Structure formats: C-alpha cells, structure tokens
Amino acid sequence: MNIQRKHLNLILALQHAETLADVAQQLNLTPSALSHQLSDLEKRIGMPVVNRKARPLRLTAVGERLRDTAHNITPRFERLEQDLTRIVGGDGGRLNLAIECHSCYLWLLPTLDQFRRQWQGVELDISSGFSFDGLRGLAEGDLDLVITADPEPLNGISYIPLFQYEAQLIMPLEHPLTQVEVIEPAMLRDQTLIIYPVPHRKLDIFSLFLNPANVEPAQVRQCELTVMMVALVASGRGLCVLPNWAADEYTDRSYVTARSLGSTGVYNTLHAAVREESLQQGFLQDFLFLAKDLPFSTLKGIARPA
C-alpha cells in the first residue's frame, strides 16, 4: 500500500477544509497536483478517503482512520527531522551510559549536570544494575559509554583513562587491624569481606590484592548499596574496600576508619569505554573532557592517570 508522509499531510488538510481548492492553497499545490495526489492515495488504498461533494469536505471512514493515524505519526516525523538536524549539526544525539564502578554515582553527578547544560539536545540516559555486562552492551551497540575500572580487550572498544584512585580497606574504628603497620593479604584470611554483587575479578580487593597472593577471606557478604556496606562495617559485621574519595565521606565523620592495602597501597584507574566509531562525535568528546576534568575539583585523593 505504501502510504507516504505527504498522504498523511493531505488527510490533515482535508479534515477541516471547505473545498479542494482550499486544500490546494493550504498545501501550496496547484489544483491539478492536489487532484493527482488525492487520486494516487485513493488508488493505493482502493477506497475514497473524502466525500468531494460535501461542504465542508467530509472524510470517509477510511479517511477518518487515516486522520487518526496522521495525528499520531506526523509529530513524530517532525521530531525526527529536528533530531536529525541537530545530530548532523553536532548539537544532538543519544548518550546511553552505564557505570560498572558501583560507588561512582556521586562523583559523576557534576559531570552529568554540566553536560546537560551544554548539550540540551542530547538524550542522556543511565543504565544501572549488577546483573548486566556493560562492556558487552557497549560492543553490541546497546550502550554508548561505560564507566569501568576493569577494562577488557574488545575489538572496536577504546578506553580513555579518567583518574587514578587508591582502593582502601574500610574497618570499624576499634578493629585490631587498625593497629597493624602494613596490612598484608594473609591478614584477611579470617575476616568477613563485604562486597558488591559482582564477579570477584571485577573488584580491586580480589584482582589486585588477594588473588595475586592466593588468599581468600573467611566469608564474603554481598551488599548493593555503599552506605549500607559502610553501616555493616561500622557495626562490626565485616570489612569492605572503597575508593579513597568515596571513603572520605565516612572517615571524615569518624563512622569508620580507612587504611591502605600493602606497603605501597593498591591503586587503579577509572576508564570511560566507548566504541571507536563514536569518538568523533562532538558531544561524546565533550562528555569525556568533563569526566576527566571536573572530578579534580570535587574529589579528594585522586591523581591524573599515567
């Protein structure tokens, strides 16, 4: 049947017109061109869409059905054209991001706020959860950017380093390990470790500290919320590991205490993962610039990546 947008525009013009001449004037068509377009539409459908002899013109049942559809579809066409114009001009698009660093939301808020002000035409969305694989979603095109501290080699994916942080052990104020000069992996063998519900390989405490020493904690307890994790630590239910900038909020109020891991500390780098094909988009470049720059004015204890 192949109904085209011009046919929907025609139906919308017909619904309130007195005569076909009025419709031709409204659509900037000659009477001959209008007649040809109307005949073409009715031929495609196989039925009349308007009673030409009525004054004002009256849509048939088929014409009314087309009118209802036109009211729904035509605004979408207009929004699509506006969006495409913004994208071509570099002022619009989509940025669907996910965060694998589960204590990252607070530091990201200033970046999101500034980006919103600078790119109002970009549709910004955040995917969250512990069960999905953000990097796989990025590679498959479901996501446009992933914040991660665990880069994996994937074809077509680039990792832009944002900042370096220290992973610190969070303990109750009176915990015996607060008296130890250097915390070694073996010291956590008899401890309960409270972690986010993600694979151990994605957690700094395992990948960078315990696994290289072939050490497992006595128990592992999962918790989805950072604030609840710290509350459990403060009540003596176990220990956890947080980035130093995230721990500051709780250590500054003397809810818990934080210590470095090992003699030199455990450090990791937060990255923004993007598809290589997207790197030329202006709004994505600006988001990366903000994500690399703003944290240094809002977070303590972070460093520029090497």
C-alpha positions in Angstrom: 0.0 0.0 0.0 3.0 2.3 0.7 1.3 5.3 2.4 3.7 8.2 2.4 4.0 11.2 4.7 2.6 13.5 2.0 -0.6 11.5 2.1 -0.9 12.0 5.9 -0.4 15.7 5.4 -3.1 15.7 2.8 -5.6 14.0 5.1 -4.8 16.5 7.9 -5.5 19.3 5.4 -8.8 17.7 4.2 -10.3 17.3 7.6 -11.4 20.9 8.1 -11.4 22.3 4.5 -14.4 23.6 2.7 -13.3 22.8 -0.8 -10.4 21.0 -2.6 -9.3 24.5 -3.7 -8.8 25.4 0.0 -6.7 22.3 0.5 -4.5 23.1 -2.6 -3.9 26.5 -1.2 -3.0 25.2 2.2 -0.5 22.7 0.8 0.9 25.1 -1.8 -0.2 22.8 -4.6 -1.9 23.5 -7.9 -5.4 22.1 -8.1 -4.1 19.6 -10.7 -1.3 18.5 -8.5 -3.7 18.1 -5.5 -6.1 16.1 -7.6 -3.3 13.8 -8.7 -2.1 13.3 -5.2 -5.6 12.6 -3.8 -6.3 10.1 -6.7 -3.0 8.4 -6.0 -3.8 8.0 -2.3 -7.2 6.5 -3.0 -5.8 4.2 -5.7 -3.2 2.9 -3.2 -6.0 2.3 -0.6 -8.6 1.1 -3.0 -11.4 3.3 -1.5 -12.3 7.0 -1.4 -10.9 9.0 1.6 -13.1 12.0 1.2 -16.6 13.0 0.0 -15.8 15.6 -2.5 -19.4 16.8 -2.9 -19.9 17.6 0.8 -19.5 21.2 2.0 -17.4 21.3 4.1 -15.5 18.3 2.8 -16.2 15.1 4.8 -13.8 12.3 5.4 -15.0 8.8 4.8 -14.5 6.0 7.4 -11.2 5.2 5.8 -10.2 8.9 5.7 -11.0 9.2 9.4 -8.8 6.2 10.2 -6.0 7.8 8.3 -6.6 11.1 10.1 -6.3 9.5 13.5 -3.0 7.8 12.5 -1.7 11.1 11.0 -2.3 12.9 14.3 -0.1 10.3 16.0 2.6 9.9 13.4 3.1 13.4 11.9 4.5 14.9 15.2 7.0 12.0 15.3 8.2 12.8 11.8 8.7 16.4 12.9 10.7 15.4 16.0 12.7 13.0 13.9 13.6 15.8 11.5 14.6 18.1 14.3 16.7 15.4 15.9 18.5 14.6 12.7 19.1 18.2 12.0 20.7 18.6 15.5 22.8 15.4 15.0 24.1 16.5 11.6 24.9 19.9 13.1 26.6 18.3 16.0 24.0 19.6 18.6 22.1 16.4 19.3 22.2 12.6 19.6 22.0 9.9 22.2 24.3 9.1 25.1 23.2 6.0 27.0 25.8 5.2 29.6 26.4 2.6 32.3 28.5 2.5 35.4 30.4 -0.6 36.5 32.1 1.3 39.3 29.3 0.9 41.8 30.4 3.7 44.1 30.8 6.2 41.2 27.5 7.9 41.0 28.3 10.8 43.3 31.4 11.9 41.5 29.6 11.6 38.2 26.8 14.0 39.1 28.7 17.3 38.5 29.7 15.9 35.1 26.2 15.0 34.2 24.8 18.3 35.3 27.4 20.3 33.3 26.9 18.1 30.3 23.1 18.6 30.4 23.5 22.4 30.4 25.9 22.3 27.4 24.1 19.7 25.3 20.4 20.1 25.9 19.6 18.4 22.5 21.4 15.2 23.5 19.2 12.4 25.0 21.0 11.3 28.1 20.1 8.0 29.9 21.8 5.9 32.6 21.6 2.1 32.8 22.3 0.5 36.1 22.3 -2.8 37.8 24.6 -5.6 38.8 23.5 -8.4 36.5 24.2 -6.9 33.1 27.5 -6.9 31.3 28.1 -3.2 30.5 31.1 -3.7 28.1 29.2 -6.4 26.1 26.3 -4.0 25.9 28.7 -1.3 24.6 30.2 -3.6 22.0 26.7 -4.6 20.8 25.5 -1.0 20.5 23.0 -1.0 23.3 25.2 1.4 25.3 27.3 4.4 24.2 29.7 4.7 27.1 30.6 2.6 30.1 32.5 3.8 33.2 34.7 0.9 34.4 37.8 0.1 36.4 38.2 -3.2 34.7 39.0 -2.8 31.0 38.8 -5.9 28.8 40.3 -6.2 25.4 37.4 -5.9 22.9 37.5 -5.2 19.2 36.4 -1.7 18.4 36.4 -0.5 22.0 38.7 2.3 23.3 39.4 3.0 26.9 40.0 6.6 28.0 41.6 6.9 31.4 39.8 9.4 33.7 41.6 9.4 37.0 43.6 7.2 39.4 42.4 6.3 42.8 43.5 4.2 45.8 41.4 1.2 47.0 41.3 1.4 50.8 40.3 -1.1 53.4 37.3 0.2 55.5 37.2 -1.1 59.1 35.4 -0.4 62.4 37.1 2.3 64.5 38.3 -0.3 67.1 39.2 -3.1 64.7 42.5 -4.9 65.6 43.9 -4.3 62.1 43.9 -0.5 62.8 47.0 -1.2 65.0 48.9 -3.0 62.2 51.6 -1.0 60.4 51.2 -2.8 57.0 48.1 -4.8 56.1 49.1 -7.9 54.2 46.7 -10.2 52.2 47.1 -13.1 54.7 45.6 -10.9 57.4 42.2 -11.0 55.7 42.0 -14.8 55.8 39.9 -14.8 59.0 37.8 -11.7 58.0 34.4 -11.3 56.5 34.6 -9.2 53.4 31.5 -7.2 52.3 31.4 -6.7 48.5 29.1 -5.5 45.7 27.3 -8.4 44.0 29.6 -8.6 41.0 32.2 -11.2 40.0 35.4 -11.2 42.2 37.5 -10.4 39.2 35.9 -7.0 38.8 36.7 -6.0 42.4 40.1 -4.4 43.2 40.4 -6.2 46.5 40.5 -9.5 44.7 42.1 -8.8 41.4 44.9 -6.5 42.7 45.4 -7.7 46.3 44.1 -11.1 47.4 44.2 -13.2 44.2 47.9 -12.5 43.5 48.7 -13.8 47.0 46.3 -16.7 46.6 44.3 -15.6 49.6 40.5 -15.9 50.3 38.7 -14.2 53.1 36.9 -16.4 55.6 33.4 -15.2 54.4 32.1 -13.0 51.7 28.9 -11.0 52.2 27.2 -9.1 49.4 25.6 -5.7 49.6 24.3 -3.4 46.8 24.4 0.0 48.4 27.6 1.7 49.5 26.0 3.4 52.5 24.6 0.1 53.8 28.0 -1.5 53.2 29.7 1.1 55.4 26.9 0.7 58.0 27.6 -3.0 58.2 31.3 -2.3 58.7 30.6 0.3 61.4 28.5 -2.3 63.3 31.3 -4.8 63.2 29.8 -7.2 60.6 32.8 -7.2 58.4 35.3 -5.1 56.3 34.9 -3.6 52.8 37.1 -1.8 50.3 36.2 1.5 48.7 38.0 4.1 46.6 39.7 6.7 48.8 37.5 9.5 47.6 34.3 7.5 48.4 35.7 6.5 51.8 36.4 10.2 52.8 32.7 10.9 53.4 32.5 8.3 56.1 36.0 8.6 57.7 35.7 12.4 58.0 32.7 11.8 60.2 34.5 9.1 62.2 32.0 6.4 61.3 34.7 4.1 60.2 38.5 4.2 59.5 40.4 3.6 56.3 43.8 2.0 55.7 46.0 1.4 52.7 46.5 -2.1 51.5 50.0 -3.4 51.5 53.2 -1.4 51.9 52.6 0.8 48.9 48.8 0.8 48.6 46.6 -0.6 45.9 45.8 1.8 43.0 43.6 1.5 40.0 42.4 3.8 37.2 38.8 4.5 36.2 38.2 4.5 32.5 35.5 5.6 30.1 34.9 2.8 27.5 33.5 3.9 24.1 33.2 2.5 20.6 36.0 3.7 18.4 33.4 4.7 15.7 31.8 7.1 18.1 34.9 9.0 19.1 34.4 11.8 16.5 31.0 12.8 18.0 31.3 16.3 19.4 29.0 15.7 22.4 30.9 12.5 23.3 34.2 14.3 23.2 32.8 17.0 25.4 31.5 14.4 27.9 34.9 12.8 28.1 36.6 16.1 28.6 34.2 16.9 31.5 34.6 13.4 33.1 38.4 13.8 33.0 38.5 17.4 34.3 35.6 18.0 36.8 36.5 15.2 39.3 39.7 17.1 40.2 37.6 20.0 41.6 35.2 17.8 43.5 37.1 14.7 44.7 40.0 14.3 47.2 42.9 11.9 46.8 42.7 11.2 43.1 45.5 11.6 40.6 46.0 12.1 36.9 46.4 8.8 35.1 49.9 8.0 33.9 
